[in-house]
């Protein structure tokens, strides 16, 4: 069934100089030049509104607008709902989507406000006073032990030390490009933070960044071998992902080419569909065995992270993980991004990270085991303010991925699964990959983190806090606006004015 | 209705003062009371208090519980509870001097107790832990009983009022101590409650504190994992629990504790040599949630000494004076000059640098 396209290409003919940049830049083949009419034409049905042509048009002759030709309005059956039904009636297929849940569900970050000092204690000026953002992730010992001479035995379980409480979350080589990985790896090294390989293995060129790399072990075990495990600073067991709780990763075969297939250790062109569970983990005690297998394999040098999607029973799950030998728990909220996920799962499964984080932090404290593990919060952390709120709710650090992609040029067109990313990020086509220059990509990531660090310091200073440790779990620094009693109770914060 | 202490978090400004004899000479409370007079404007009449060490030599083996009761029935319920865990050695009124400046007084009792060995064996804990648990239980229930002092051979005396009045009210000139600490309170939003005045005590630790800490909820939520209940929602209370946790339960030294709550900056730690760098890195890594930020000057009294400490940015004033065997500490130099008019050696300790004074071994 044909529809009028979702977007319209609006081209000003008087501005257009027929340079054909739009045509060359569009991997979706929307634009072409009609030599007879000496005019640029477009097939808007292929347009994903990635804004590549708009950005590169030298005369600003182009804009992409939302088409106003819609099906008859219906508050129950939206235009999109109806078209999805038509598509499924045609193909019999599961709908696929990319990036995070775009639906208008509550964003609790935006309903939380941050405190500042007035009169009774002084705000601190980060331009004039020291302000610390360094954090260590990992299990902390319960008791101090002393050497025979009375000095403290300073041996610690393995820790990850971050210059600021933000890391780049898992995005596999395959789902994103070589140049995107290079950008992330270099930026993490320069910043003194970590990036995460995702479940696609580690390209041999990037072993040099191992000190700033978290290597992931997911249910597909793609690219996992001894050298890989030993290459990083930490190992992450991926039990779930916020964008698609309950299922494994999806890499379309079109992206499993060349070095990607080699790094994943799978045949070229084969779909890499990870199993929903780890087939050696059907229970919490099985998880403990994998945690310790990985620790044994790496001689207890590396902390083990267990990443889970935020689901209904997350507090109890986290409590189990905290007792499984894991050093760090990463919780991924339902707005987290993905390179490809079934639409229904992405849009309907899982819970908001803010509530999950608050519930987990509280549960671990109630059980007196919060020190057994550190907590990483991911799944749509969009700004320095979100980071500050997450830390105050109880996170030790945040994972960002969508924001990192945006820094590298992503325009959130949500078409990663097509493999035709015009920005050189979520693609393996060499002509597209080379559009992302790792020198520039890494510099932009560094800039973003520098900017966030400055903002975090300013927000902390306003609260009279000069070290991020004193912010962690400091929920008195937060107030809710427009939230119900129940929401406030789960978040563990008071309403503004209280 | 204005919420009561414990129902709301109450920031407050304050004045602190302390004097200690390193020779263990016992001095009555006159001079410490006088020291608070020039700092009158640092308090607003909503709380004053003192802690005194070495005041009960004849009862030195027993825990001296100082308790406020709101009614006779609260008193009898509390005494019944105490008798489940302790032998009651002595139960008496704390003598006071009636004065118009101090009103609305509760019943104020002093009870010397000795933990029952059978209870300790049954619960498999030591006697200090028993005292902490029972006191926390009484105070958390908030049914009209409040234990505001529970150490051996020491005691706290506090009330709603200006500190100099509170000192005279409790007739502190009749007590002899080798170490005195004092506190005048300037709370910003409380009707004033006797239990909310400082010092705040746990076992033989007493804390007087001036400041408003910005790390409060991070500290509170951490320390509450270990059985403490912050019923008053004041900075002083949480700092006292932190001190108890680090010193008694983790066995840290005073210096090590200072390196946790007023931790050196990472850049300072990086500049230190081998063993020191390892130690400070370790302490900050293991106890990040016990770092206290925001302005504070605290004086921690304990059996046989005291420690004074400023926040690491030195956002609150605190001066130290030394003369012969005496060490004086106060928010303002004027207070020290009242206690020791001829004193020469006065200095301001740097932020985060602990001043630790110990009484000579065996002298108290």
Interface residues (C-beta under 8 A of the other chain):
Chain A: X117 X120 X121 X122 X124 X129 X130 X132 X134 X135 X136 X140 X141 X143 X144 X146 X151 X152 X154 X156 X159 X365 X368 X370 X371 X463 X464 X465 X466 X467 X469 X470 X471 X472 X473 X474 X475 X476 X477
Chain B: X9 X11 X12 X13 X188 X211 X212 X213 X214 X215 X216 X217 X218 X219 X221 X222 X224 X225 X226 X250 X251 X252 X256 X263 X265 X266 X267 X275 X278 X279 X281 X282 X283 X284 X285 X286 X287 X288 X289 X291 X292 X293 X294 X295 X312 X313 X315
